[in-house]
Structure formats: structure tokens, C-alpha cells
């Protein structure tokens, strides 16, 4: 009986620790640009756990449903599968990033927030502009994604 009891405790502890991972503090970045480029790299590489770890819990909880997925990691996998040129996607820069003190925002609304490194518009069928709006906040440890609004919440860009 002692052997079984000793085995149950580590297993139960492992379940508790795994559950805590979903609510873990986000992984901060030194700059808002770094936080954003790291995020799109994780999306391109289908690394849902790392992508979602760059967001606070409230942003993670929005990311899934706003991308028609059950949760953040599933959304990352779905988005990653839509990327036809992973390298070009990963090289996009948040040129429309607006920083105001300890907050920052980049919006892909109407394809204005992200460009290629040379400043030109993307020619990708799906690029970071299609993600919507990402809001960041500076914490004591660095920049984290603290809010998200998916592109499906926007109206037409007109024409």
C-alpha cells in the first residue's frame, strides 16, 4: 500500500502543476516589437503553447473564440495551417505599432499594421494583419500581450 500511495502523490501533483500552466504568468519581452515578432514566429511554427504563453489569461481566452477555435492553442494551430509562406510571415514587422507610455497596440485592420521589412505591403494570402488587434502592456518584467480583438469584429474596409 505504501508504494501505491507514494505513486499517487506525484501523479496528483503533476496534474495540479499541469493545470497551473494554463494560468501561468505570460512570458515577457524586452520590447513590444519583440513580443509581437516572437508571437508571429510561434504562430508560423505552430507553437501554440509558446504563443499563448506570451499573453495574459484574458487575452488567451479571447484568442481562441475570436479565431473560431475552442482555445488559444487550437487557434494557433489553425492559423499556422493557413500560412503558405512561413518564412515571409515570420519576417513581417509591426510597422503600425503605436506605443503610448506603458501600453502599445498594433492593428491589422484594413492591412495597415504589419508590413514587410522593407516597408512594402505583404503579398501573402494570410499575414499578421489578418490576426486583428493586439494590445500590449509593460509590466515590471517586460512587455506582454494583454488584450486581443480578432479581425472578425471589424467591419468592411470599404472600397
Residue frames as a rotation matrix with the C-alpha (Angstrom) as fourth column:
UNK 1
0.557 0.831 0.000 0.00
0.831 -0.557 0.000 0.00
0.000 0.000 -1.000 0.00
UNK 2
0.335 -0.492 -0.803 2.79
0.231 -0.784 0.576 2.43
-0.914 -0.379 -0.149 0.73
UNK 3
-0.706 -0.623 0.337 4.14
0.448 -0.026 0.893 2.06
-0.548 0.782 0.297 -2.79
UNK 4
-0.138 0.740 0.658 0.76
0.946 -0.099 0.309 2.91
0.294 0.665 -0.687 -4.32
UNK 5
0.735 0.425 -0.529 0.32
0.605 -0.764 0.226 5.93
-0.308 -0.486 -0.818 -2.07
UNK 6
-0.075 -0.856 -0.511 3.78
0.219 -0.514 0.829 7.17
-0.973 -0.049 0.226 -2.99
UNK 7
-0.755 -0.192 0.627 2.92
0.627 0.070 0.776 6.85
-0.193 0.979 0.068 -6.67
UNK 8
0.228 0.941 0.251 -0.43
0.962 -0.258 0.093 8.63
0.152 0.220 -0.964 -6.36
UNK 9
0.467 -0.065 -0.882 1.04
0.446 -0.844 0.299 11.78
-0.764 -0.532 -0.365 -4.82
UNK 10
-0.613 -0.736 -0.289 3.46
0.115 -0.444 0.889 12.53
-0.782 0.511 0.356 -7.70
UNK 11
-0.646 0.439 0.624 0.76
0.744 0.181 0.643 11.83
0.170 0.880 -0.444 -10.28
UNK 12
0.451 0.860 -0.240 -1.74
0.892 -0.444 0.085 14.08
-0.033 -0.252 -0.967 -8.50
UNK 13
0.163 -0.483 -0.860 0.91
0.283 -0.812 0.510 16.76
-0.945 -0.326 0.005 -8.08
UNK 14
-0.824 -0.490 0.285 1.69
0.368 -0.080 0.927 16.54
-0.432 0.868 0.246 -11.80
UNK 15
-0.156 0.861 0.483 -1.99
0.939 -0.021 0.342 17.08
0.305 0.507 -0.806 -12.65
UNK 16
0.627 0.366 -0.688 -2.15
0.636 -0.750 0.181 20.13
-0.450 -0.551 -0.703 -10.38
UNK 17
-0.230 -0.806 -0.545 1.03
0.157 -0.583 0.797 21.59
-0.960 0.098 0.261 -11.88
UNK 18
-0.764 0.002 0.645 -0.20
0.641 0.107 0.760 20.98
-0.067 0.994 -0.083 -15.43
UNK 19
0.300 0.945 0.126 -3.45
0.939 -0.316 0.136 22.79
0.168 0.078 -0.983 -14.64
UNK 20
0.417 -0.207 -0.885 -1.47
0.418 -0.821 0.388 25.72
-0.807 -0.532 -0.256 -13.26
UNK 21
-0.624 -0.734 0.270 0.32
0.547 -0.163 0.821 26.09
-0.558 0.659 0.503 -16.60
UNK 22
-0.121 0.670 0.732 -2.88
0.932 -0.178 0.317 27.33
0.343 0.720 -0.603 -18.21
UNK 23
0.867 0.497 0.033 -3.00
0.438 -0.793 0.425 30.26
0.237 -0.354 -0.905 -15.80
UNK 24
0.097 -0.933 -0.347 0.72
0.939 -0.030 0.344 30.94
-0.331 -0.359 0.873 -15.64
UNK 25
0.391 -0.080 -0.917 2.03
-0.043 -0.997 0.069 34.46
-0.919 0.012 -0.393 -15.94
UNK 26
0.990 0.010 0.139 2.87
0.138 0.067 -0.988 35.39
-0.019 0.998 0.065 -19.50
UNK 27
0.165 -0.982 0.094 6.42
0.918 0.187 0.349 35.33
-0.361 0.029 0.932 -20.83
UNK 28
0.746 0.160 -0.646 7.50
0.079 -0.985 -0.153 39.00
-0.661 0.063 -0.747 -21.07
UNK 29
0.389 -0.620 0.681 9.64
0.892 0.071 -0.446 40.51
0.228 0.782 0.581 -23.84
UNK 30
-0.446 -0.687 -0.574 12.11
0.787 -0.607 0.115 43.39
-0.427 -0.401 0.811 -23.66
UNK 31
-0.871 0.176 -0.458 10.18
-0.331 -0.900 0.283 45.50
-0.362 0.398 0.843 -26.22
UNK 32
0.170 0.981 0.093 6.69
-0.428 0.159 -0.890 45.46
-0.888 0.111 0.447 -27.73
UNK 33
0.285 -0.143 -0.948 8.26
-0.952 0.078 -0.297 44.71
0.116 0.987 -0.114 -31.12
UNK 34
-0.769 -0.627 -0.125 9.99
-0.593 0.772 -0.228 41.65
0.240 -0.101 -0.966 -29.68
UNK 35
-0.538 0.646 0.542 6.74
-0.254 0.489 -0.835 40.43
-0.804 -0.586 -0.099 -28.09
UNK 36
0.458 0.794 -0.399 4.91
-0.593 -0.062 -0.803 40.73
-0.663 0.604 0.442 -31.41
UNK 37
0.126 -0.467 -0.875 7.59
-0.925 0.262 -0.273 39.24
0.357 0.845 -0.399 -33.66
UNK 38
-0.874 -0.367 0.317 8.03
-0.471 0.798 -0.375 36.38
-0.115 -0.477 -0.871 -31.21
UNK 39
-0.146 0.916 0.373 4.26
-0.336 0.309 -0.890 35.78
-0.930 -0.255 0.263 -31.30
UNK 40
0.621 0.443 -0.647 4.05
-0.737 0.049 -0.674 35.61
-0.267 0.895 0.357 -35.09
UNK 41
-0.378 -0.804 -0.460 7.10
-0.844 0.503 -0.187 33.34
0.382 0.317 -0.868 -35.16
UNK 42
-0.788 0.158 0.596 5.36
-0.306 0.739 -0.600 30.98
-0.535 -0.655 -0.534 -32.75
UNK 43
0.313 0.949 -0.035 2.22
-0.441 0.113 -0.890 31.08
-0.841 0.294 0.454 -34.90
UNK 44
0.331 -0.255 -0.909 4.21
-0.931 0.066 -0.358 30.39
0.151 0.965 -0.216 -38.08
UNK 45
-0.634 -0.713 -0.301 5.94
-0.624 0.701 -0.347 27.45
0.458 -0.032 -0.888 -36.40
UNK 46
0.271 0.865 -0.422 2.66
-0.251 0.487 0.837 26.11
0.929 -0.120 0.349 -34.89
UNK 47
-0.671 -0.508 -0.541 3.96
0.454 0.295 -0.841 26.51
0.587 -0.809 0.032 -31.35
UNK 48
0.199 0.928 0.314 0.67
0.186 -0.350 0.918 27.13
0.962 -0.125 -0.242 -29.57
UNK 49
0.539 -0.018 -0.842 1.96
0.830 0.179 0.528 26.69
0.141 -0.984 0.111 -26.05
UNK 50
-0.492 -0.811 -0.317 4.66
0.828 -0.548 0.117 29.34
-0.268 -0.205 0.941 -26.52
UNK 51
-0.629 0.327 0.705 2.37
0.290 -0.743 0.603 31.71
0.721 0.584 0.373 -28.45
UNK 52
0.434 0.901 -0.015 -0.29
0.298 -0.127 0.946 31.55
0.850 -0.415 -0.323 -25.77
UNK 53
0.299 -0.417 -0.858 2.32
0.953 0.085 0.291 31.94
-0.048 -0.905 0.423 -23.02
UNK 54
-0.766 -0.590 0.255 3.08
0.611 -0.792 0.006 35.42
0.198 0.160 0.967 -24.38
UNK 55
-0.293 0.773 0.563 -0.46
-0.129 -0.616 0.778 36.55
0.948 0.155 0.279 -23.47
UNK 56
-0.799 0.202 0.566 -2.17
-0.583 -0.031 -0.812 37.18
-0.146 -0.979 0.142 -20.17
UNK 57
-0.784 0.497 0.374 -5.02
0.379 0.858 -0.346 34.76
-0.492 -0.129 -0.861 -19.41
UNK 58
0.122 0.905 -0.409 -7.78
0.045 -0.416 -0.908 37.16
-0.992 0.092 -0.091 -20.55
UNK 59
-0.015 -0.203 -0.979 -6.13
-0.920 -0.381 0.093 37.61
-0.392 0.902 -0.181 -23.96
UNK 60
-0.943 -0.334 0.009 -5.62
-0.314 0.894 0.319 33.84
-0.114 0.298 -0.948 -24.31
UNK 61
-0.502 0.826 0.257 -9.30
0.409 0.488 -0.771 33.29
-0.762 -0.282 -0.583 -23.55
UNK 62
0.371 0.608 -0.701 -10.29
-0.357 -0.604 -0.713 35.71
-0.857 0.515 -0.007 -26.35
UNK 63
-0.422 -0.686 -0.593 -7.75
-0.792 -0.040 0.609 34.44
-0.442 0.726 -0.527 -28.89
UNK 64
-0.873 0.106 0.476 -9.39
0.206 0.965 0.163 31.04
-0.442 0.240 -0.864 -29.36
UNK 65
0.032 0.988 0.152 -13.02
0.684 0.090 -0.724 32.11
-0.729 0.127 -0.673 -29.87
UNK 66
0.395 0.096 -0.913 -12.03
-0.356 -0.901 -0.249 35.19
-0.847 0.423 -0.322 -31.90
UNK 67
-0.481 -0.567 -0.669 -10.30
-0.861 0.160 0.483 32.79
-0.167 0.808 -0.565 -34.30
UNK 68
0.397 0.830 -0.393 -13.18
-0.870 0.476 0.127 30.28
0.292 0.291 0.911 -34.31
UNK 69
-0.274 -0.527 -0.804 -11.33
-0.080 0.846 -0.527 27.78
0.958 -0.080 -0.274 -32.13
UNK 70
0.606 0.579 -0.546 -12.05
0.424 0.346 0.837 26.24
0.673 -0.739 -0.036 -28.73
UNK 71
0.762 -0.418 -0.495 -8.90
0.401 -0.296 0.867 27.65
-0.509 -0.859 -0.058 -27.13
UNK 72
0.593 -0.587 -0.552 -5.74
-0.607 -0.776 0.173 29.63
-0.530 0.232 -0.816 -27.79
UNK 73
-0.399 -0.845 0.357 -3.50
-0.381 0.506 0.774 26.69
-0.834 0.173 -0.524 -28.73
UNK 74
-0.036 0.476 0.878 -6.07
0.713 0.628 -0.312 25.28
-0.700 0.615 -0.362 -31.15
UNK 75
0.892 0.351 -0.285 -6.38
0.108 -0.778 -0.619 28.74
-0.438 0.522 -0.732 -32.75
UNK 76
0.146 -0.925 -0.351 -2.60
-0.703 -0.347 0.620 28.94
-0.696 0.157 -0.701 -33.21
UNK 77
-0.528 -0.330 0.782 -2.59
0.167 0.863 0.477 25.56
-0.833 0.383 -0.401 -34.95
UNK 78
0.379 0.771 0.512 -5.46
0.745 0.073 -0.663 26.57
-0.548 0.632 -0.547 -37.21
UNK 79
0.839 -0.117 -0.531 -3.84
-0.278 -0.932 -0.234 29.90
-0.467 0.344 -0.815 -38.09
UNK 80
-0.163 -0.985 0.065 -0.49
-0.507 0.140 0.850 28.23
-0.846 0.106 -0.522 -38.73
UNK 81
-0.272 0.104 0.957 -2.09
0.569 0.819 0.073 25.89
-0.776 0.564 -0.282 -41.23
UNK 82
0.773 0.624 0.111 -3.30
0.486 -0.472 -0.736 28.91
-0.407 0.623 -0.668 -43.25
UNK 83
0.445 -0.691 -0.569 0.21
-0.504 -0.719 0.479 30.33
-0.740 0.073 -0.668 -43.71
UNK 84
0.989 -0.019 0.145 1.55
0.132 0.550 -0.825 29.50
-0.064 0.835 0.547 -47.17
UNK 85
0.276 -0.943 0.188 5.00
0.240 -0.122 -0.963 31.07
0.931 0.311 0.193 -46.75
UNK 86
0.735 0.042 -0.676 6.17
0.667 0.131 0.733 30.62
0.120 -0.991 0.068 -43.14
UNK 87
-0.295 -0.941 -0.166 9.44
0.946 -0.312 0.084 32.50
-0.131 -0.132 0.983 -43.69
UNK 88
-0.605 0.119 0.787 7.73
0.318 -0.870 0.377 35.55
0.730 0.478 0.488 -45.20
UNK 89
0.545 0.838 -0.008 5.08
0.265 -0.163 0.950 35.53
0.795 -0.521 -0.311 -42.45
UNK 90
0.515 -0.429 -0.742 7.76
0.854 0.174 0.491 35.34
-0.081 -0.886 0.456 -39.76
UNK 91
-0.533 -0.837 0.124 9.64
0.846 -0.524 0.095 38.28
-0.015 0.156 0.988 -41.33
UNK 92
0.220 0.670 0.709 6.69
0.518 -0.696 0.497 40.70
0.827 0.258 -0.500 -41.19
UNK 93
-0.800 -0.513 -0.310 7.24
0.551 -0.428 -0.716 43.68
0.235 -0.744 0.625 -38.87
UNK 94
0.155 0.899 -0.409 4.71
0.975 -0.205 -0.082 45.61
-0.158 -0.386 -0.909 -36.77
UNK 95
-0.687 -0.519 0.508 5.25
0.650 -0.751 0.112 48.89
0.324 0.407 0.854 -38.64
UNK 96
-0.074 0.760 0.646 1.92
-0.005 -0.648 0.762 50.27
0.997 0.053 0.051 -37.42
UNK 97
-0.040 -0.008 -0.999 2.83
0.921 0.389 -0.040 49.73
0.389 -0.921 -0.008 -33.77
UNK 98
0.206 0.168 0.964 1.65
-0.144 -0.969 0.200 52.64
0.968 -0.180 -0.175 -31.62
UNK 99
-0.244 -0.381 -0.892 3.40
0.844 0.368 -0.389 52.99
0.477 -0.848 0.232 -28.27
UNK 100
0.231 0.359 0.904 1.97
-0.214 -0.888 0.408 55.26
0.949 -0.288 -0.128 -25.57
UNK 101
0.120 -0.283 0.952 3.98
-0.983 -0.170 0.073 55.02
0.141 -0.944 -0.299 -22.35
UNK 102
-0.660 -0.353 0.663 3.45
-0.570 0.810 -0.137 51.57
-0.489 -0.468 -0.736 -20.88
UNK 103
0.254 0.755 0.604 0.90
0.089 0.604 -0.792 50.45
-0.963 0.255 0.087 -23.48
UNK 104
-0.725 -0.439 -0.531 1.18
-0.512 -0.172 0.841 49.61
-0.461 0.882 -0.100 -27.16
UNK 105
0.277 0.852 0.445 -1.12
-0.055 0.477 -0.877 48.45
-0.959 0.218 0.179 -29.93
UNK 106
-0.855 -0.357 -0.377 -0.85
-0.398 -0.017 0.917 47.10
-0.334 0.934 -0.127 -33.44
UNK 107
0.125 0.960 0.250 -3.93
-0.209 0.271 -0.939 46.63
-0.970 0.066 0.235 -35.55
UNK 108
-0.802 -0.378 0.463 -4.17
0.299 0.418 0.858 44.77
-0.517 0.826 -0.222 -38.80
UNK 109
0.222 0.969 -0.108 -7.45
0.407 -0.193 -0.893 46.49
-0.886 0.154 -0.437 -39.59
UNK 110
0.949 0.237 -0.207 -7.50
-0.109 -0.369 -0.923 47.05
-0.295 0.899 -0.324 -43.36
UNK 111
0.672 -0.713 0.199 -3.95
0.720 0.567 -0.399 45.65
0.172 0.412 0.895 -43.63
UNK 112
0.707 -0.323 0.630 -2.26
-0.134 -0.935 -0.329 48.65
0.695 0.148 -0.704 -42.06
UNK 113
0.872 -0.246 0.423 -0.39
-0.466 -0.156 0.871 47.33
-0.148 -0.957 -0.251 -39.01
UNK 114
0.284 -0.768 0.574 2.17
0.097 0.618 0.780 44.91
-0.954 -0.165 0.250 -40.43
UNK 115
0.796 -0.124 -0.592 4.45
-0.602 -0.261 -0.755 45.28
-0.061 0.957 -0.282 -43.45
UNK 116
0.721 -0.683 -0.115 7.44
0.587 0.691 -0.423 43.53
0.368 0.238 0.899 -44.91
UNK 117
0.252 -0.713 -0.655 10.80
0.814 -0.210 0.542 44.62
-0.524 -0.669 0.527 -43.50
UNK 118
-0.724 -0.560 0.402 11.34
0.690 -0.572 0.444 46.99
-0.018 0.599 0.801 -46.44
UNK 119
-0.733 0.493 -0.469 8.06
-0.157 -0.794 -0.588 48.77
-0.662 -0.357 0.659 -45.63
UNK 120
-0.716 0.483 -0.504 6.11
-0.586 -0.025 0.810 47.33
0.379 0.875 0.301 -48.54
UNK 121
0.173 0.893 0.417 2.75
-0.967 0.234 -0.102 45.64
-0.189 -0.385 0.903 -48.19
UNK 122
-0.475 -0.272 0.837 2.53
-0.309 0.942 0.130 41.92
-0.824 -0.197 -0.531 -47.85
UNK 123
-0.350 0.368 -0.862 1.65
-0.896 0.136 0.422 39.77
0.273 0.920 0.282 -50.82
UNK 124
-1.000 -0.025 -0.014 0.74
-0.018 0.929 -0.371 36.82
0.023 -0.370 -0.929 -48.60
UNK 125
-0.309 0.945 -0.108 -2.80
0.088 0.141 0.986 35.49
0.947 0.295 -0.127 -48.73
UNK 126
0.834 0.454 -0.314 -2.76
0.348 0.010 0.938 35.28
0.429 -0.891 -0.150 -44.90
UNK 127
-0.259 -0.939 0.226 -0.42
0.328 -0.306 -0.894 37.55
0.909 -0.157 0.387 -42.94
UNK 128
-0.726 -0.081 -0.683 -0.22
0.687 -0.024 -0.726 39.04
0.042 -0.996 0.073 -39.41
UNK 129
-0.872 0.483 0.087 -2.68
-0.473 -0.874 0.112 41.80
0.130 0.057 0.990 -40.43
UNK 130
-0.192 0.838 -0.511 -5.30
-0.293 0.448 0.845 39.06
0.937 0.312 0.160 -40.51
UNK 131
-0.633 -0.093 -0.768 -4.89
0.623 0.528 -0.577 38.49
0.459 -0.844 -0.277 -36.77
UNK 132
0.559 0.827 0.056 -6.71
0.642 -0.475 0.602 41.68
0.525 -0.300 -0.797 -35.79
UNK 133
0.393 -0.355 0.848 -5.62
-0.439 -0.883 -0.167 43.95
0.808 -0.307 -0.503 -32.94
UNK 134
0.258 -0.430 -0.865 -3.04
0.789 0.610 -0.068 43.07
0.557 -0.665 0.497 -30.31
UNK 135
0.667 -0.046 0.744 -2.66
-0.362 -0.892 0.270 45.29
0.651 -0.449 -0.612 -27.27
UNK 136
0.062 -0.762 -0.645 0.43
0.622 0.535 -0.572 45.14
0.780 -0.366 0.507 -25.11
UNK 137
0.897 0.147 0.417 1.32
-0.223 -0.665 0.713 46.41
0.382 -0.733 -0.563 -21.68
UNK 138
-0.148 -0.988 -0.043 4.65
-0.203 0.073 -0.976 46.91
0.968 -0.135 -0.212 -19.98
UNK 139
0.913 0.332 -0.236 4.96
0.127 0.319 0.939 45.13
0.387 -0.888 0.249 -16.67
UNK 140
0.680 -0.693 0.240 7.84
-0.587 -0.318 0.744 45.08
-0.439 -0.647 -0.623 -14.21
UNK 141
0.122 -0.622 0.774 9.32
0.153 0.782 0.604 42.15
-0.981 0.044 0.191 -16.15
UNK 142
-0.909 -0.416 0.018 8.73
0.083 -0.139 0.987 43.41
-0.408 0.898 0.161 -19.70
UNK 143
-0.481 0.719 -0.501 6.06
-0.867 -0.476 0.148 43.62
-0.132 0.505 0.853 -22.40
UNK 144
-0.805 0.338 0.487 3.14
0.270 0.941 -0.206 41.17
-0.528 -0.034 -0.849 -22.59
UNK 145
-0.736 0.672 0.085 0.06
-0.067 -0.197 0.978 40.88
0.674 0.714 0.190 -24.78
UNK 146
-0.935 0.351 -0.037 -2.81
0.050 0.029 -0.998 41.87
-0.350 -0.936 -0.045 -22.53
UNK 147
0.045 0.995 -0.087 -5.75
-0.240 -0.074 -0.968 42.17
-0.970 0.064 0.236 -24.90
UNK 148
-0.928 -0.285 0.240 -6.85
0.124 0.372 0.920 40.81
-0.351 0.884 -0.310 -28.25
UNK 149
0.143 0.956 -0.256 -9.61
-0.384 -0.185 -0.905 41.59
-0.912 0.227 0.340 -30.71
UNK 150
-0.392 -0.270 0.879 -9.92
0.537 0.709 0.457 39.26
-0.747 0.652 -0.133 -33.66
UNK 151
-0.978 -0.099 -0.186 -10.41
-0.092 -0.595 0.799 40.57
-0.190 0.798 0.572 -37.15
UNK 152
-0.583 0.807 0.093 -13.93
0.697 0.438 0.568 39.16
0.418 0.396 -0.818 -37.30
UNK 153
-0.005 0.564 -0.826 -15.04
0.852 -0.430 -0.299 42.06
-0.524 -0.705 -0.479 -35.08
UNK 154
-0.657 -0.319 -0.683 -14.19
-0.010 -0.903 0.430 44.64
-0.754 0.290 0.590 -37.75
UNK 155
0.568 0.823 -0.019 -16.49
0.050 -0.058 -0.997 45.91
-0.822 0.565 -0.074 -40.44
UNK 156
0.571 -0.304 0.763 -15.51
0.820 0.262 -0.509 46.12
-0.045 0.916 0.398 -44.08
UNK 157
-0.354 -0.794 -0.495 -12.66
0.621 -0.595 0.510 48.41
-0.699 -0.127 0.704 -45.09
UNK 158
0.422 0.598 -0.682 -14.87
-0.149 -0.696 -0.703 49.90
-0.894 0.398 -0.204 -47.77
UNK 159
-0.413 -0.632 0.656 -13.94
0.554 0.397 0.732 50.32
-0.722 0.666 0.186 -51.34
